Amino acid sequence: MAPSASIYGPGSDSQMMALTQSEVCGEAVSVVSAGVAYQGLESASEIAGALREKKRMWKSNQDRCPELWQLHQAAGIEPRAARKLDRFSLLALAAAKAAILQSKLQPHEMAGCGIYSGNMVGGWTFTEPQVRALHRDGLESVSPYLATAWFPGAPQGQISIHLGMMGFAKTVTTDRCSGAQAIGLAYERIRSGLQPTLLLAGGAEAPVTPFVTASMAQIFDDNECTAEGAVYLLLAAGRGGEVQISGHSTFSVNTLDCSERLTQRMAQLVAETAGEIPDLVLCNVPLHQGLEEKLSKSIRTAFGSQTEIFFTTEVLGDGLAASGALASAAAWEMLTQVPSARAAVVLSLGHQCADLLLFSKFSTTFFPRLGGQVS
C-alpha cells in the first residue's frame, strides 16, 4: 500500500461533489479492515454472526458494554486522560485502533491517513453530569474539558491525536445516516483522485444517558433499544482487499413515505455501476415505525425476491450514527465469508434523508461512478 503523496488533500467536499464523470480518477476503493467496539462485540465477524443468527445483542437502554476500565485499555490511553473524554470518543479510539492494527499500517502510512467520522447527538455521558452540576452548584463546578468532550467532532480529533493521523479530517452530522455517509464521502474522495488515498471512516455514538433516552422517548414509542458503540472501516485506493465499495448515493426523502423513491434510487445505484443484483441488503432504520414491511417491499421491487434482507437495529440495537458503519462492516464481512455472494447494499434511513452504499467483490463486474449528489 503506497503512502499518501500529501497529507493535506486539496479541495473541499463541495468541490468534490461538483466533479463531472470525466474528471473522476476511477481507481478502485478497497475495504482494508474494520474496527469494532459495539455492545461488547469486537469484530466484524461477530456482527455478521449475530445478524445471521438473529441473536439480539442489546437488553435495554441501560446496557453499557464494555465497562469504563475496559474502554481505557481498548482505547490505549491512561485513565487520567480518559476522564477528560466522553465515552463516544473512547469507543471511537478503540474501534479506530482495532482497524489500524488489523491493517498493519506502517508509521508513514498512518501519518498520512485521513478521517471521516459520523455522529448524531454528541457526547452526553460527559456533558449530562456537568449540566446537572451547573444548575446545582454553579459555573465553578463545570469541567474545563466540557466543550472538547461534548462536541461531535471530538472522536475525530482524539483519533488524530492519539493515533498520529495528520491527514484530511472531517465530521459528518447528518442524523442517523452519519456513519454510513462518512464512509460514502471517504469513498468519493478517494475515487475523485484527491489526497489522501487512505481514509479511516465510520461513526461513534454513546447515547445511553437519562437525558438522551428521555428525549428519544418523545419521538419513539419504545426507546429501550438505544445502544452505544463505534465502527470504523479503513479504505484505500487500489485493490488492497477482497471487497470494494462500488457506489454511493445520499438524498433527501420523507421517512414515512419513502417506498417509491427508495425503490428508484436503489435500482438506479446498481444500474449506474453496471453491476449484478445485490445478494444482501442491510437496513439501518429506526425501530417501531412500521418501516420493515414497506422497505422489504421496496427492496424486492428493486432487486427481486432472492435478495436477503437484514434489519440491523432489530438485532444489534439502535446505535444512531454508529449503526450505518456497523451495517457496512457487516456487509464487508458477509461478502468475505460467503463465496457465492457478489454484492451488498447498506441502506441507512434518517429523518428526511437516506444513504445507500454498494459493496462488491473485486471479481464482480462493477464500473463505479462518483455518487453523493443530494437531491
N, C-alpha and C positions, 0 to 999 in steps of 0.2 A: 504494500500500500504506500503510495507516494505521499510525502508530506505536502502541505499546502504551500503554494508559492508565496502567498501573502497572508498574514494572519488577520488583516483588516480588509474585508471584502468591499469592493466599490459598489455603489448603487444602493438604492433603498428598495423596500418591498413594493412600493408603488411603481417604481421604475421597472422592477422585475415583472409585475403584473402586466405592464404595457408592452412587453416584448412581443413581436409577431412571431409566427411559427417559423419563418425563415431565419430568425435570429437565435433560435433555441439551439444550444450546444448539441443536445441529442444523446449524450452519454448515459449509459445505464446507471441506475441508482440502486445499489445493493444494500440489504439489511445485514450488517456485520454481526450484531449481538443485541441482546435485550437484557436490561437490568430491572429487577422487580423487588419491591418492598411493599406488599399489599396484604393486609389482614393475615399476616403470618405466612403468606406464600412468598417464596424466594426465587422462583424461576418461571420462565415462560412455559416449561413443560408441566409444571404443577397447575398453572392456569388452564392450559389446554385439557389436562386430565380432569380437572374439576368440571369443566364445561361438558366434556364427553359423558361423564358420569352423572351430570346434573346434581353434583354434590354441593349443597348450599354452604358457602364459606363465611356467612355472617349470621349472627344471632340476634343482635339488636343494636340500636344506635349507641349503646354504651360499651360495645365490644371493641376494645382497642388492642391491637396486636401490632408490633411487639411492645414489650414494656420499655420504659424510658431508658433504662440502663442498656438494654439490648440495642436500642437505636443509637446510643452513643458509640457502641462498638461497631455496629454496621456502618455508621457514617464515618468512622475513623477519626473522631475528634475527641478531645478531652471533655469530661463532664463540666468543667468550669466554662469552657467556650460554648458548650451545648446549651447551657442555661440561658444564653443570650438569644437563642433561636426558637422559633416556633416548630412544632412537630412536622409541619409540611416541608420545612427546609431540611430537617434531619432525614425524613423519608426520602426526599429528593437526592440528598447526598448518598444515602445508602444504595438507592437504585442506580444512580449515575456511576458510582464506584464499581458496582457489580458489572455493569455494561462494559466499562473500561477494562476491568480485569479479564473478562471473557475474551475481549478483542486482542489482548496482548499488545497494545499500542506502545510504540517507542516514545521516549520523552519528547522528542522534537515533533512527533505527530500529535501528541496530546496538547502541546503548547499552541499548535495551530488550529485545534478543533474549535468549532463554533457551537452555539447552543440556541435552541428554540425550546422554551418551556411554557406550558399552559397551566392556568389556574383560574378558578371561578370566584372563590369567596375570600381569599387572603388568609392570614394567619391568626385565627381566633383562639387557639389553645393558649397562646401567649397574651393576646390582647384582652380577652374577656376578664381575666382576674385583674388586669391593670385598670380597666374601666370601672370595675366594682370598687377597687381601692381609691380611684379618683373621686368617686361620688361619696365614699365613706370617709376618707381621711384627707383628701385634698391633693393638690398638684405635686407636693413634695414626695408623695408615696409612689408616683409613677416612675417606672424604669426608664432610664435614658435610651434603652435599646428598643423601646416600643415601636417607633416608626420603622426601623430597619428590620424588625422581626415580623411586622404585620404585612407590609405591602406585597402585592402579588409577584413582584419581581425578585423577592428575597431568595427563592430557591435558585434562580438563575445566577444571582450574584454569589451565593455561597458555593455553588458548583465551580464557578470560575476561580474563586479564591483558593478553595481547598484542593482542587484537582489541577490547578495551574493552567486552565484553559483561557488563552488570551485572544481567541478569535472573535468573530462576529457573534453577538448575543442579543436575543430579544425575548420578551414575554408576551404571550397571547392570552387575552382575557375575553374570549367570545363564548361566554356561557359554558354549558357542559360539553360543547364541541371543542373546547380549547386544546385539550391534549392531542386529539386527532388532527386538528388544524395545524398545530405546531409541527407535527410530523409531515403534513402535506406541504407546508411552507418550506420546510427544510428540503424536501424532495424537489420542489420547484426551483429553489435557489441553486441546488447542485445541477439540475437539468439545464438551467439557463446559462451555465458556464461561469457564474460568479464564484468568487472565493469566499470562504474556504470550501474545499471539496470533501471535507469530513465534518459531519454535524451530529451532535447529540440532541435528540428531540423526543419530547414526551410531555407528561403532566404530573403534577403533585397536588394533593389535597388532604387537609386534615379538618373536616367539618364536624367532628363528633364533640360538640360542646353544647351546653344547655341553650345558649342564645341562638346558635345556628339551627339546631334541631327544632326549637320553638318557632323560629322563622319559617323553616321548611313546612312545619305543620299548618301554617297559614295558607300554604299553596297546595299541599298534597294531603289527601285523607289519611295516609299512613306514612309517617316519617321514620319508621323503625328500621328502614333499610339502609340508612346512611352509613357509608364506610370510608375509611381513610387509606391512603397509600400513594405510591409513586411508581411510575413505569417510564423508562427511557430506552429508546432504540438508538443505536449508533448506525448512521447512514454514511455511505462512502460512494464516490464516483467510481464507476467501473464494475467489473464482475467479481466483487470481493466475497460473495456468498452465494448460496444456492437460490435464495429468494430475492426478488427485486420489487420495488414499488413501480407500478406501471402507469398510474394515473391518479389524479386528484381533482375534486370539484367541491367547491363550497358555495352555498347560495342561500338566499332568504326563502322562508317557507312558513306557512301557518301550521303550527304543530298539530292542531286538532283537525285540520282539513288538508292533509298533505299527500294523500294517496296518489292522486293523478300526477302531480308534479314529481314526486319521488320516482314513480314508475318511469316517467320520461327521462329523468336525469340519470337513473341507473342504467337504462338501456343505452343512452347517449354515451355514457362513460366508456362502456365496453365497445360500442361501435366506433368511437373515435380512436381507440387503440388497436382496432382491427384484431381483437383477441377472441379467445374462446369464452364460452359462457362460464361464469364462476361456479365452482363446486360448492363453495361455502359463503354464507353471508352472516356476519356477526353484527348484531344490532345493539348499540349503546343508546338506550332510550329511557325516559322517565318511567318508573313503575306506576301502576294503579291509575292509568289514564285510559285504559281500553285500547291502547295502540297496537298491541300484539297482533290481533286479528286483521286490522287494517294493513299493517306493514307486511304481514305474511302474504296477504293477497297481492300487494304491490310487487313484492319480490317474485312471486310465482308468475305474475303477468310479465314482468321484465325478463326473467331468466328461465322460466319453466318449472315444472313440478319436481325435477330431480335435484334441485339446489337445496342443500342442507342449511337450515336456519337456526341460529343460536341467539337467544336474548341474554346477554351477558349480565345485566343487572339483576335478573331473576336469580342467578346462581351466585354471583360474586358481590352483590350489593351495589349501591349507588355511590360510586366514588367521584361523582360530578366530573370535573375536568380530567381526573386521572382515568376515568372509565374508558375514554376513547383510546388512550395509549394502551390500556390494558387489553382492549379488544384487538388492537393492532399487534401486540406481542403474541396474543393467542393465534391470530391469523397466520403470522410468520411461523410459529411453532407447528401448527396443524399442517401447513403446506410442507414443512420439512419432514414431519412424521409420516404422512400418508403418501406413498409413491404415486398413487393414481390421481391425487388432487393436483389440479393445474393452476387454479386461481381462486382468490377470495376477495370479497368486498367487505369493508368495515363501514357501517352506517352509524353516524352519530347524529342524534336529533335533539336540538335545544329549543329554547324559546325564540321562535321566529327565525331559526337558522338550522341548516343541515350541512353535514360534511360527509363526503364519500372518498374512501381510499381504496385503490385497487392494487392488490398484491398478486404476483405471479412467479412461477418458476422460470429460470432463465431459458429452459428448453421450450417454453411456451412462446408462440409467435405473438409478440406484442410490439407495437411501434408507438411508444408513449408520446404524448403531446404536452405542452405546457398547459396546465389547468389553473383552477383557482379563481376564475373570474366570478365576481359576485353580481348577481342579477336580482 
